[in-house]
């Protein structure tokens, strides 16, 4: 019976993606079927069939195994453990605010946050294909090297421990989260806020958009 239910979920996941996620969570079924992208690609060549129950409530928004299907919501699979733990703790203790994340994280203790960070940081990082403007990408590459590479790195410069790689992130999410850093909603990273403010003063919104297109391209 369990096998039949799993097969049924896999056969209709593309038509009812969010509904299937909810069914999986409610019935405790393996989420490997739901981990298939809507375009048919697998989130991982060796998917985790039985993710820990602690992390499964994250899947309806951030996607199975942390691979978000929504451009406004970040993928959290493959993020550095130290960075992910820092962000989760900021939501938990008030240094970072979100539509719902701060309220959700209030229910977890430090040990549980560490377990979440362990799980999602152990997943491979995947790049989503997005539409970009090559002229903006070229300009964004130059701006990244001047304002962002010191911490976030690229192929020629290793990133700092605890700083996430930004190439391949959802562009819509980057627009929102950068705005939050600039206006002070996201706290605890004064250097990033300073560099972003400096970039905007010198290059305007077009410079910021060029940076986002460079990251959206997914290639250093």
Secondary structure, DSSP 8 states (H G I E B T S, - for coil): -HHHHHHHHHHHTTTSHHHHHHHHHHHT--TTTTTB-TTS-BS-TT--SS--HHHHTTHHHH-GGG---STTS---TT--HHHHHHHHHHHHHTSS--SSHHHHHTT--HHHHHHHHHHHHTS----------HHHHHHHHHHHHHHTHHHH-BTTB---TT----TT--HHHHHHHHHHHHHTSS-S-HHHHHHHHHHHHHHHHHHHHHHHHHHHHT--
